[in-house]
Amino acid sequence: MHRRKAIKKLIQTGGAWTVLPGLLAACSGGSSKAYDLADITDCSDLDGLPDSEISKRNQLGYVEKTPISDNICYNCQLYLPPTETRKCGGCQLFKGPVKTEAYCTYWAPRVDQG
């Protein structure tokens, strides 16, 4: 529980962008197989995603349809929107496709930078 509070505080204060890369590397599960969101065409397809990443998604409480209407991945600070080379959205905390209407327990409100 302390780890969750620490990560949320880092996200809220902006310090996450200096600490999260190292934290994520340490928690990556050690899989040597490359997984690239650019190769995904079906945003529900988890084939090829390492078991460690599926477990991480589950531990973070990821669900494809949010139980809290205002808290969706699309308006989360950690959400990575689709791009020209990537059809599906993603998350900074785990690998694999992320639906815009999904949710996890680490949801943090997007802070506009403009």
N, C-alpha and C positions, 0 to 999 in steps of 0.2 A: 504494500500500500504506500510506503514511503517513496518508492521509486516512481509510482504514478504521480504523486504530488510534486516530486522534483521535476519530472518531465513537463507537467502542466505549467509549472512556474517558469521553466526555461522557455517554453513556447510563448507564454504571455509576456515575458520581458524581452523577448527577441534573442536571448542568449542561446537558444537552441541551435541557431545556425552555425555557431562555433563549436558546440559540443556534440550535437546529434550525429554528425558523420562518424566520429570515433566510436560513439556508443553503438551505432548501427553496425559498424564493422565488427565490433566485439560480439554482437548478438546474431551475427549472420548465419550461424549454424554450420559453417565450414563447408558448404556444398561447393564443389568445383565446377559443376555443370552450369553453363551460362543460361540465363533465362532472360529473354528480351521481350518487353511489351510490344515492340514494333512488329513482332512476328504474330501477334494475336489478332484474329479477325472476329472472334466471338467473345464478347466481354464476360461471358459466364463460364468460359472454358478454362479450367485449371490444369489441363493435361500438360505435363512437362514441368509443372511447378514443384520444386522439391518438397518433400513431406515436412521438412523443418519450417518452410514458409507457410504451408497450410496450417501447421500447428501454431505458428506465430499469429496468423490471422484469427484463429479461434481463441487464443489467449487474450487478444486485444478486443474480443467481443464483436468482430466484424459480422454484420448481417447485411444482406442485399437490399432490404427495405427497412428504413429507419422506424423505430417505435416512437420517436420524438419528432414531430412534424417540422420543427424549426431547425433541428440539428441533422443536417445531411452532409455527406462528403463534399458536395459541390460548394458549400459555404464554410468548409473547414480550412484552417490555416495549413494543414498538412497535405491537402489534396493536390495532386498533379493533374491538371486538365489534359484532355487529349490534344494532340498536335497534328501537324501535317503528316508526320512519320509514324504516329502512334494513334490508333483508332480509339483505344480505351484509356480511361483515366487511370491514375495510379495513386500511391500513397508513399510518403517519405518514411513510414515505419515498417513497411513490409513490401514484398514483391508480389506481382500479379495484378490482374485487372481489378479496377474498382469502379463500381457503378455510382453515378452522380447522386442517386437517391438512397445510397447505402449509409451505414453508420458504424462507428466503433466507439468503445468507451473512452478513447483518447481524443474525441472530437474537441476541437478548440476553434472558437469563432475566428473567421478570416478578418485580418486587420488591413484596412485599405491603406496603401502607402502613398496615395495621392493627395 
